[in-house]
Amino acid sequence: MRARERALSGARETAAPRGPQRRGTVATASGASHPQTRDRILISWERCRRHAVDADRLHVPHLEQHIDWDSRLLAAAAPVLDRVGELLADCTAGVVLADAAARVLTCRGGDPAVVRLMDRVHLAPGFSYAEEAVGTNGIGTALAERRLSTVFGPEHFAEPLQRAACAGIPVRNPLTGRQEGVVNLTCLRQDASPLMAAVVRRAAADIEERLLDRYSGGERAALDAFLAAVRRTSGPVVLVTPTLRTANTDAVSLLEPQDLRQLGALAADLLAAPPTSRRQRVDASLRLASGPDVRARCTLIGPPDRPVGCLAGVTMPEARTATAAPGRTPAPQAPAHRPPAALPALLPGLAGSSPSWRSASRDVAAACRQRLPTRVVGEAGVGKLALVRAAHQWVRPGAALRVLDLATVQRTPHVLARTEEALRDEDGTVVLQHLELAGRELTHRLEALLAGARRNRGAGPWVVGLHTVTGPGPVAPAGPVPPALDSAVFPCTVAVAPLRYRPEDIRELVPALLARHGRGGTVSCTPAALQVLTRFDWPGNVRHLSRVLQQAARGRRQADLQPHDLAPECHSSCRRTLTPWEASERDAIVRALHDTAGNREAAARQLGISRATIYRKIRLYGVTVAPARAR
């Protein structure tokens, strides 16, 4: 526990000195010794600090809508987990299966004490136990380190998890080697045993064996051909089957995500061709996102009438240097074309450091450079239009950017006329906003209108569709959801993650948004206020954050925003949409807690309610008050 406190404060342990001190201890800065903390736990704690994980409270994201409940992993693991659950029926332990994103798929545990513990910490199907969200734990840390991970009691980064002990190990695909998920054993801290590691090792091995059995003979043959191709070639290789897509290390390191999608599409087209016109091998030209043209070769695996997969390989361009013969003056070389600029890690004008945000930036920039019709998908307010504007400004500055909002233009002929007029621009960008609102008639008409832009790729404007999906905010009106435009019109799809999945972006977004709303002044955020902003789930994403900062900076030109300057909703982590009455009640409690420096009894007296009522309401609404306000 002392080591954890030092890690939270940013201090580092010194090496254990030689001499009379007993083995297994380390010296603190004050000279006192305490039991040595494992290096793997210290490294995990450091990762948690970088991700701004709350060490005092538990914030477990609920991601049930993104889980594949019919996955191959869940079907293969069910009998194994049932057997382990029966063995643990008389033990104070439970077994948990999570997917590769640390989202819990299922739990087995019969002891009431373990069930209560798992319910208290939201260790239930649909919740994410990724290390960057809940801190050091047997699920997220095992996935982060890609090996067996045991975490006992105080080794958990978040204090609410310290009553538990857990051991987790990744479950790997026996053919591809990828992490399919993790199996975890959780028990009460006082019941921890070294045998927990042996149990999860055996369970993971049994699940991997069942995963192998679920592959068909055709899939195994396709993977064998892929591995053989990887061994005999040194370039990028991609395998496409009706149920599987994988690529070798060279493909991932040398090609952009957009290039991989195009290569996979070529292989899928050959695989889906009619048997009468299907060829065993096809060579095609492919333009990479970085500019050069390469040769791609797609080869079917298996007989032409019943192929089991398709291999796609790329011949990368090599630098050729001409050497002059002795005594001969080299001939003048034609001026070489200047290669296009490399894709930036983040487009100018954008703020954020998360890998998902930077990947979306690169994908949109690559699609803009190739004028590839693109659909950008994400929740409202995540920055879809900002990404498109930044890519347009970087690739073709000075060209026109036209935004057609389908939410404001309802008449089909008017939308089509404006779209047709915008498509006449040879070097601009056409954005169809709120693509999800296109009715069935408008969808078919737009498909026919945009088919020409799809066929003439590389000429004409860049066409982008912004598709807004429902998030955790207020529920959309009931009714049938109109279909979005088909992927044949938009072959490239870029998904933008919600802000709650990339909290590291908030530290860069806050200064940029305050500079926009500060009216030329110098308004900044204190570390305590920034921590409050990082903890909040932001159901309205970046737009929501911008609105809160604009309200906090209103009327200020030079100030450091404190936690009490932020809207009361930022101090709540309720996982459902509150009614207007509940929201006003939550705001009153937050203001009272700020007025009384976090004293709950004094806040209850100020509000005229009992101490038990305010404690119950604080738990109900997930209210927190920064300790910096305490006096």
LOTI-779993 format. One record per residue (C-alpha): residue in three letters; x, y, z. Coordinates in steps of 0.1 Angstrom, whole numbers, padded with zeros to 4 digits, always signed. Layout:
N
AlaXYZ
...
//
This chain:
631
Met+0000+0000+0000
Arg+0029+0024+0007
Ala+0044+0016-0027
Arg+0010+0023-0043
Glu+0008+0057-0025
Arg+0043+0066-0037
Ala+0034+0055-0073
Leu+0003+0077-0072
Ser+0023+0107-0061
Gly+0048+0102-0089
Ala+0077+0090-0068
Arg+0099+0061-0078
Glu+0113+0033-0056
Thr+0150+0030-0052
Ala+0168-0002-0057
Ala+0171-0026-0028
Pro+0204-0019-0010
Arg+0229-0045-0003
Gly+0237-0053+0032
Pro+0218-0063+0064
Gln+0183-0055+0050
Arg+0164-0087+0044
Arg+0157-0098+0009
Gly+0124-0088-0007
Thr+0124-0052+0006
Val+0132-0019-0010
Ala+0142+0014+0006
Thr+0120+0045+0004
Ala+0134+0080+0002
Ser+0131+0083+0040
Gly+0152+0052+0046
Ala+0123+0029+0058
Ser+0119-0004+0041
His+0088-0021+0029
Pro+0080-0053+0009
Gln+0091-0050-0027
Thr+0065-0044-0053
Arg+0067-0065-0085
Asp+0082-0047-0115
Arg+0053-0057-0137
Ile+0028-0041-0112
Leu+0049-0009-0111
Ile+0050-0007-0149
Ser+0012-0013-0150
Trp+0007+0015-0124
Glu+0027+0039-0145
Arg+0005+0031-0175
Cys-0025+0038-0154
Arg-0012+0071-0143
Arg-0005+0081-0180
His-0041+0072-0188
Ala-0054+0093-0158
Val-0072+0064-0142
Asp-0090+0073-0110
Ala-0073+0055-0081
Asp-0101+0062-0056
Arg-0132+0055-0076
Leu-0141+0028-0101
His-0153+0040-0136
Val-0163+0009-0156
Pro-0175+0017-0191
His-0206-0001-0204
Leu-0201-0012-0240
Glu-0227-0039-0245
Gln-0239-0025-0279
His-0204-0031-0294
Ile-0201-0068-0283
Asp-0204-0097-0307
Trp-0226-0121-0287
Asp-0224-0148-0314
Ser-0186-0148-0316
Arg-0165-0179-0322
Leu-0147-0173-0289
Leu-0179-0173-0268
Ala-0192-0205-0284
Ala-0159-0223-0280
Ala-0155-0213-0244
Ala-0190-0220-0230
Pro-0184-0257-0223
Val-0150-0250-0207
Leu-0164-0223-0185
Asp-0193-0245-0174
Arg-0168-0272-0163
Val-0146-0247-0145
Gly-0177-0232-0128
Glu-0188-0266-0116
Leu-0153-0272-0101
Leu-0155-0238-0083
Ala-0190-0244-0070
Asp-0178-0248-0034
Cys-0150-0222-0037
Thr-0151-0185-0032
Ala-0141-0178-0068
Gly-0156-0170-0101
Val-0144-0174-0137
Val-0148-0146-0163
Leu-0144-0145-0201
Ala-0136-0112-0219
Asp-0130-0104-0255
Ala-0099-0089-0270
Ala-0111-0054-0261
Ala-0114-0064-0224
Arg-0152-0064-0226
Val-0168-0090-0203
Leu-0187-0117-0222
Thr-0198-0141-0195
Cys-0192-0149-0158
Arg-0195-0181-0138
Gly-0195-0181-0100
Gly-0218-0196-0075
Asp-0205-0184-0041
Pro-0227-0155-0029
Ala-0197-0136-0015
Val-0180-0136-0049
Val-0212-0128-0067
Arg-0217-0098-0045
Leu-0182-0086-0050
Met-0184-0090-0088
Asp-0217-0071-0088
Arg-0203-0043-0067
Val-0174-0037-0091
His-0195-0042-0123
Leu-0176-0073-0133
Ala-0206-0083-0155
Pro-0213-0089-0192
Gly-0212-0057-0212
Phe-0187-0039-0190
Ser-0151-0031-0201
Tyr-0122-0039-0178
Ala-0095-0024-0201
Glu-0065-0013-0181
Glu-0068+0023-0194
Ala-0103+0025-0180
Val-0102+0007-0146
Gly-0065+0003-0139
Thr-0044-0027-0131
Asn-0065-0059-0131
Gly-0063-0095-0143
Ile-0082-0089-0175
Gly-0069-0056-0189
Thr-0033-0061-0177
Ala-0031-0096-0192
Leu-0042-0082-0226
Ala-0018-0052-0223
Glu+0012-0075-0214
Arg+0000-0104-0237
Arg+0008-0130-0210
Leu-0004-0144-0177
Ser-0011-0117-0152
Thr-0018-0121-0115
Val-0030-0092-0094
Phe-0035-0096-0056
Gly-0053-0071-0033
Pro-0035-0038-0030
Glu-0017-0044-0064
His-0050-0032-0080
Phe-0046+0004-0090
Ala-0083+0013-0082
Glu-0090+0011-0045
Pro-0125-0005-0049
Leu-0109-0036-0066
Gln-0084-0042-0037
Arg-0108-0066-0020
Ala-0102-0091-0049
Ala-0074-0112-0062
Cys-0074-0123-0098
Ala-0054-0142-0124
Gly-0059-0138-0162
Ile-0043-0151-0193
Pro-0049-0143-0230
Val-0067-0168-0252
Arg-0050-0169-0286
Asn-0062-0180-0319
Pro-0042-0212-0325
Leu-0039-0205-0363
Thr-0033-0168-0364
Gly-0017-0162-0330
Arg-0039-0132-0323
Gln-0054-0125-0289
Glu-0091-0135-0291
Gly-0098-0127-0255
Val-0088-0135-0219
Val-0100-0159-0192
Asn-0098-0146-0157
Leu-0103-0162-0122
Thr-0115-0138-0095
Cys-0117-0145-0058
Leu-0117-0127-0024
Arg-0083-0114-0015
Gln-0079-0136+0016
Asp-0086-0167-0005
Ala-0059-0161-0031
Ser-0037-0190-0041
Pro-0009-0197-0065
Leu-0031-0224-0080
Met-0052-0197-0097
Ala-0026-0194-0124
Ala-0027-0231-0131
Val-0065-0231-0134
Val-0066-0203-0159
Arg-0037-0218-0179
Arg-0057-0251-0183
Ala-0089-0233-0191
Ala-0072-0211-0218
Ala-0055-0242-0234
Asp-0089-0260-0235
Ile-0106-0230-0251
Glu-0078-0227-0277
Glu-0082-0263-0286
Arg-0119-0259-0291
Leu-0113-0228-0312
Leu-0091-0249-0335
Asp-0118-0276-0338
Arg-0143-0249-0349
Tyr-0123-0241-0380
Ser-0133-0259-0412
Gly-0109-0278-0433
Gly-0110-0250-0459
Glu-0101-0224-0434
Arg-0071-0244-0422
Ala-0060-0250-0458
Ala-0062-0212-0465
Leu-0042-0204-0434
Asp-0016-0230-0443
Ala-0013-0214-0478
Phe-0010-0180-0462
Leu+0018-0191-0438
Ala+0037-0207-0467
Ala+0034-0175-0488
Val+0047-0155-0459
Arg+0077-0178-0455
Arg+0087-0176-0492
Thr+0081-0138-0498
Ser+0093-0107-0481
Gly+0066-0083-0491
Pro+0030-0076-0479
Val+0006-0105-0480
Val-0031-0104-0472
Leu-0054-0134-0468
Val-0092-0131-0474
Thr-0117-0159-0468
Pro-0155-0157-0463
Thr-0150-0157-0425
Leu-0114-0144-0419
Arg-0090-0117-0429
Thr-0054-0115-0418
Ala-0022-0099-0430
Asn+0015-0104-0423
Thr+0039-0081-0405
Asp+0052-0064-0436
Ala+0017-0056-0448
Val+0009-0039-0415
Ser+0042-0020-0413
Leu+0045-0009-0450
Leu+0009-0002-0459
Glu-0016+0023-0446
Pro-0050+0011-0433
Gln-0066+0024-0464
Asp-0042+0004-0486
Leu-0050-0028-0467
Arg-0087-0022-0472
Gln-0082-0017-0510
Leu-0060-0049-0512
Gly-0086-0069-0492
Ala-0114-0056-0515
Leu-0095-0068-0546
Ala-0091-0103-0531
Ala-0128-0103-0520
Asp-0139-0093-0555
Leu-0120-0122-0571
Leu-0133-0146-0545
Ala-0169-0135-0551
Ala-0167-0136-0589
Pro-0191-0160-0607
Pro-0176-0194-0613
Thr-0180-0191-0651
Ser-0158-0160-0652
Arg-0136-0166-0623
Arg-0098-0167-0629
Gln-0072-0183-0607
Arg-0049-0153-0607
Val-0054-0116-0614
Asp-0028-0088-0615
Ala-0039-0053-0609
Ser-0025-0018-0603
Leu-0030-0002-0569
Arg-0023+0034-0559
Leu-0010+0036-0523
Ala-0020+0063-0500
Ser+0015+0076-0500
Gly+0013+0082-0538
Pro+0032+0055-0558
Asp+0015+0029-0579
Val+0023-0008-0571
Arg+0014-0041-0586
Ala-0010-0064-0567
Arg-0014-0101-0575
Cys-0044-0120-0562
Thr-0043-0158-0563
Leu-0072-0181-0554
Ile-0066-0210-0529
Gly-0082-0242-0539
Pro-0101-0253-0570
Pro-0115-0225-0592
Asp-0151-0238-0588
Arg-0148-0240-0550
Pro-0121-0216-0537
Val-0115-0215-0499
Gly-0097-0182-0499
Cys-0076-0157-0518
Leu-0040-0145-0513
Ala-0032-0109-0522
Gly+0005-0098-0525
Val+0021-0065-0533
Thr+0054-0058-0550
Met+0067-0027-0533
Pro+0087-0001-0554
Glu+0125-0002-0549
Ala+0149+0027-0552
Arg+0170+0023-0583
Thr+0203+0040-0586
Ala+0220+0043-0620
Thr+0258+0039-0620
Ala+0279+0054-0648
Ala+0304+0033-0667
Pro+0341+0042-0661
Gly+0353+0070-0683
Arg+0317+0078-0695
Thr+0298+0109-0686
Pro+0264+0100-0673
Ala+0235+0111-0695
Pro+0213+0139-0681
Gln+0184+0125-0661
Ala+0149+0137-0666
Pro+0136+0156-0636
Ala+0119+0133-0612
His+0084+0140-0600
Arg+0083+0152-0565
Pro+0068+0125-0543
Pro+0037+0135-0524
Ala+0041+0146-0488
Ala+0039+0118-0462
Leu+0006+0116-0443
Pro+0009+0135-0410
Ala+0003+0117-0377
Leu-0024+0143-0371
Leu-0039+0168-0395
Pro-0031+0204-0388
Gly-0059+0222-0369
Leu-0069+0190-0349
Ala-0061+0182-0313
Gly-0057+0148-0297
Ser-0032+0121-0290
Ser-0052+0089-0288
Pro-0042+0062-0314
Ser-0078+0059-0326
Trp-0081+0096-0333
Arg-0048+0097-0351
Ser-0057+0066-0371
Ala-0090+0082-0382
Ser-0070+0114-0392
Arg-0046+0094-0414
Asp-0074+0074-0430
Val-0095+0105-0439
Ala-0063+0122-0453
Ala-0055+0092-0474
Ala-0090+0090-0488
Cys-0090+0127-0496
Arg-0057+0124-0514
Gln-0071+0096-0536
Arg-0105+0112-0539
Leu-0120+0080-0527
Pro-0157+0083-0517
Thr-0157+0080-0480
Arg-0183+0075-0452
Val-0173+0088-0418
Val-0193+0071-0390
Gly-0195+0083-0354
Glu-0217+0097-0327
Ala-0230+0132-0327
Gly-0203+0158-0318
Val-0172+0135-0321
Gly-0156+0157-0348
Lys-0166+0140-0381
Leu-0169+0173-0400
Ala-0138+0187-0383
Leu-0118+0157-0397
Val-0131+0163-0432
Arg-0124+0200-0431
Ala-0089+0194-0419
Ala-0082+0168-0446
His-0097+0191-0473
Gln-0076+0220-0461
Trp-0044+0200-0461
Val-0048+0182-0494
Arg-0065+0209-0515
Pro-0063+0243-0498
Gly-0083+0270-0517
Ala-0107+0245-0533
Ala-0144+0248-0524
Leu-0160+0226-0497
Arg-0197+0223-0499
Val-0218+0208-0470
Leu-0253+0196-0478
Asp-0272+0189-0445
Leu-0299+0164-0451
Ala-0314+0173-0417
Thr-0324+0208-0430
Val-0330+0200-0467
Gln-0360+0176-0468
Arg-0372+0178-0504
Thr-0356+0151-0526
Pro-0355+0171-0559
His-0338+0200-0541
Val-0312+0177-0525
Leu-0304+0160-0558
Ala-0302+0193-0577
Arg-0277+0207-0551
Thr-0257+0175-0551
Glu-0255+0174-0589
Glu-0244+0210-0590
Ala-0217+0203-0563
Leu-0204+0173-0582
Arg-0195+0194-0612
Asp-0166+0209-0592
Glu-0134+0192-0604
Asp-0112+0199-0574
Gly-0135+0204-0544
Thr-0151+0184-0516
Val-0188+0175-0513
Val-0201+0166-0478
Leu-0235+0149-0473
Gln-0242+0155-0436
His-0266+0133-0416
Leu-0265+0105-0441
Glu-0286+0084-0417
Leu-0316+0107-0424
Ala-0318+0098-0461
Gly-0351+0081-0468
Arg-0354+0051-0491
Glu-0363+0071-0522
Leu-0335+0096-0516
Thr-0311+0068-0509
His-0317+0051-0543
Arg-0316+0085-0562
Leu-0283+0095-0545
Glu-0268+0060-0553
Ala-0275+0065-0590
Leu-0262+0101-0588
Leu-0229+0092-0570
Ala-0222+0061-0591
Gly-0204+0083-0616
Ala-0182+0097-0589
Arg-0174+0061-0579
Arg-0166+0050-0614
Asn-0144+0081-0622
Arg-0122+0077-0591
Gly-0093+0101-0592
Ala-0113+0128-0611
Gly-0139+0151-0598
Pro-0146+0162-0562
Trp-0141+0142-0531
Val-0175+0129-0519
Val-0179+0123-0481
Gly-0210+0111-0462
Leu-0213+0118-0425
His-0233+0091-0408
Thr-0243+0098-0372
Val-0250+0068-0349
Thr-0269+0068-0316
Gly-0248+0073-0285
Pro-0255+0071-0248
Gly-0272+0105-0247
Pro-0309+0113-0249
Val-0328+0087-0269
Ala-0337+0095-0305
Pro-0373+0096-0315
Ala-0389+0062-0321
Gly-0396+0051-0356
Pro-0381+0032-0385
Val-0344+0041-0392
Pro-0339+0049-0429
Pro-0311+0029-0446
Ala-0277+0045-0452
Leu-0261+0045-0486
Asp-0246+0012-0497
Ser-0209+0005-0493
Ala-0207+0002-0531
Val-0211+0040-0533
Phe-0188+0046-0503
Pro-0161+0019-0505
Cys-0141+0035-0477
Thr-0155+0038-0441
Val-0138+0056-0413
Ala-0151+0051-0378
Val-0145+0079-0352
Ala-0144+0067-0316
Pro-0165+0086-0290
Leu-0147+0109-0266
Arg-0154+0086-0236
Tyr-0131+0060-0253
Arg-0102+0084-0258
Pro-0099+0104-0226
Glu-0063+0112-0233
Asp-0075+0136-0260
Ile-0092+0158-0234
Arg-0059+0172-0222
Glu-0051+0186-0256
Leu-0087+0195-0265
Val-0092+0217-0234
Pro-0065+0243-0242
Ala-0076+0245-0278
Leu-0112+0250-0269
Leu-0104+0275-0242
Ala-0083+0295-0267
Arg-0114+0296-0290
His-0138+0307-0262
Gly-0114+0329-0242
Arg-0120+0361-0263
Gly-0083+0367-0267
Gly-0076+0362-0230
Thr-0056+0336-0212
Val-0081+0312-0196
Ser-0066+0279-0185
Cys-0076+0248-0166
Thr-0061+0238-0132
Pro-0050+0202-0128
Ala-0079+0195-0104
Ala-0105+0208-0129
Leu-0088+0189-0158
Gln-0091+0157-0137
Val-0128+0163-0133
Leu-0131+0168-0171
Thr-0112+0136-0178
Arg-0134+0115-0155
Phe-0166+0126-0171
Asp-0182+0103-0198
Trp-0192+0132-0222
Pro-0223+0118-0238
Gly-0223+0147-0262
Asn-0186+0142-0271
Val-0164+0171-0281
Arg-0194+0194-0288
His-0205+0188-0252
Leu-0170+0195-0238
Ser-0169+0227-0259
Arg-0202+0239-0245
Val-0192+0233-0209
Leu-0159+0251-0213
Gln-0176+0280-0231
Gln-0200+0283-0202
Ala-0171+0282-0176
Ala-0150+0308-0195
Arg-0179+0332-0201
Gly-0170+0367-0189
Arg-0134+0357-0181
Arg-0103+0369-0198
Gln-0076+0358-0174
Ala-0084+0330-0150
Asp-0076+0294-0140
Leu-0107+0273-0140
Gln-0113+0255-0107
Pro-0135+0224-0103
His-0164+0244-0089
Asp-0163+0266-0120
Leu-0175+0236-0141
Ala-0211+0227-0147
Pro-0225+0204-0120
Glu-0231+0176-0145
Cys-0193+0172-0148
His-0192+0160-0112
Ser-0216+0132-0119
Ser-0210+0098-0135
Cys-0246+0085-0137
Arg-0249+0058-0164
Arg-0284+0067-0176
Thr-0301+0098-0188
Leu-0316+0118-0159
Thr-0350+0133-0159
Pro-0352+0172-0156
Trp-0362+0168-0120
Glu-0333+0144-0112
Ala-0308+0167-0131
Ser-0319+0197-0110
Glu-0316+0176-0078
Arg-0281+0165-0088
Asp-0271+0201-0096
Ala-0283+0213-0062
Ile-0263+0186-0044
Val-0232+0194-0063
Arg-0235+0231-0055
Ala-0241+0224-0018
Leu-0210+0202-0017
His-0189+0229-0033
Asp-0202+0255-0008
Thr-0194+0233+0021
Ala-0160+0222+0008
Gly-0171+0186+0004
Asn-0187+0182+0039
Arg-0217+0160+0032
Glu-0233+0165+0066
Ala-0231+0203+0062
Ala-0244+0200+0026
Ala-0274+0179+0039
Arg-0282+0206+0065
Gln-0280+0233+0038
Leu-0304+0214+0015
Gly-0328+0205+0044
Ile-0324+0167+0039
Ser-0311+0139+0061
Arg-0275+0127+0060
Ala-0287+0092+0048
Thr-0307+0109+0019
Ile-0277+0128+0006
Tyr-0254+0098+0008
Arg-0280+0078-0011
Lys-0284+0105-0037
Ile-0246+0109-0041
Arg-0243+0071-0048
Leu-0274+0073-0072
Tyr-0260+0101-0093
Gly-0223+0092-0090
Val-0215+0127-0076
Thr-0178+0135-0069
Val-0162+0166-0055
Ala-0125+0173-0061
Pro-0105+0171-0029
Ala-0087+0204-0038
Arg-0118+0223-0026
Ala-0116+0208+0009
Arg-0106+0232+0036
//
